[in-house]
């Protein structure tokens, strides 16, 4: 697994971070304050989660005066989609092999 995939899995492995990322995907650009209201955790905790999401490339930040606005980068999930597709093909092939084996056993 690549370092990028590892960072994405680590970032999204936490349910609060997943919820923040999903909120940004659904609601568009938002401030830390707006995200704190949805996350039901403290503002410092949301900021820490956003830093991890940003480090993984899942969010972008934009400074406007004293406010920081965050937006999701859904395209950053591409390495996970590639991995998921690879695993899907692997297991589909395994199940096809099992089905062939079971047919041969029944004959």
C-alpha positions in Angstrom: 0.0 0.0 0.0 1.3 3.5 -0.8 2.0 6.2 1.7 -0.9 8.2 0.2 -3.3 5.3 0.8 -2.0 4.9 4.3 -2.6 8.6 5.0 -6.1 8.5 3.6 -7.1 5.4 5.6 -5.6 6.9 8.8 -7.4 10.2 8.2 -10.8 8.5 7.4 -10.4 5.8 10.0 -11.7 8.2 12.7 -15.5 8.6 12.8 -15.3 12.3 13.7 -12.9 13.0 10.8 -15.2 11.0 8.4 -18.2 13.1 9.6 -16.3 16.3 9.1 -15.2 15.3 5.6 -18.8 14.2 4.8 -20.1 17.5 6.1 -17.7 19.4 3.8 -18.7 17.3 0.9 -22.4 17.8 1.5 -22.4 21.4 2.6 -19.5 22.9 0.7 -17.0 25.3 2.1 -17.4 25.9 5.8 -15.6 27.6 8.7 -14.3 25.8 11.8 -17.2 27.3 13.8 -19.8 25.9 11.5 -18.1 22.5 11.5 -17.9 22.5 15.3 -21.7 22.8 15.5 -22.1 19.7 13.4 -19.3 17.7 14.9 -20.4 17.9 18.6 -16.8 18.2 19.7 -14.8 21.2 20.8 -13.4 23.8 18.3 -9.8 22.8 19.1 -10.7 19.1 18.4 -12.3 20.1 15.1 -9.2 22.1 14.2 -6.9 19.1 15.0 -9.1 16.8 12.9 -9.0 19.3 10.0 -5.2 19.5 10.2 -5.1 15.7 9.7 -7.6 15.8 6.9 -5.6 18.6 5.3 -2.3 16.7 5.7 -3.9 13.7 3.9 -5.0 16.0 1.1 -8.7 15.6 1.7 -9.4 19.3 2.5 -8.2 22.7 1.4 -8.2 25.8 3.5 -8.7 29.4 2.5 -8.0 32.3 4.8 -10.3 35.3 4.7 -9.5 37.8 7.4 -9.6 36.0 10.8 -11.7 33.1 9.5 -10.4 30.0 7.8 -12.8 28.3 5.4 -12.4 24.6 4.6 -13.6 22.7 1.6 -13.5 19.0 0.7 -11.4 17.5 -2.1 -13.4 14.4 -3.0 -11.0 13.7 -5.9 -8.3 12.9 -3.3 -10.2 9.7 -2.6 -9.0 8.3 -6.0 -6.2 6.1 -4.5 -8.8 4.5 -2.2 -11.2 3.9 -5.2 -8.3 2.3 -7.1 -7.5 0.1 -4.1 -11.2 -0.8 -3.6 -11.5 -1.7 -7.3 -8.4 -3.9 -7.1 -9.7 -5.7 -4.1 -13.1 -6.1 -5.7 -11.5 -7.8 -8.8 -9.4 -10.0 -6.5 -12.4 -11.3 -4.6 -14.6 -11.7 -7.6 -11.9 -13.9 -9.2 -11.7 -15.9 -5.9 -15.4 -16.4 -5.9 -15.4 -17.4 -9.5 -12.6 -20.0 -8.8 -14.6 -21.3 -5.8 -17.8 -21.6 -7.9 -15.8 -23.6 -10.6 -14.4 -25.8 -7.9 -17.8 -26.5 -6.4 -19.2 -27.3 -9.9 -16.4 -29.8 -10.4 -17.0 -31.4 -7.0 -20.8 -31.8 -7.8 -20.0 -33.6 -11.1 
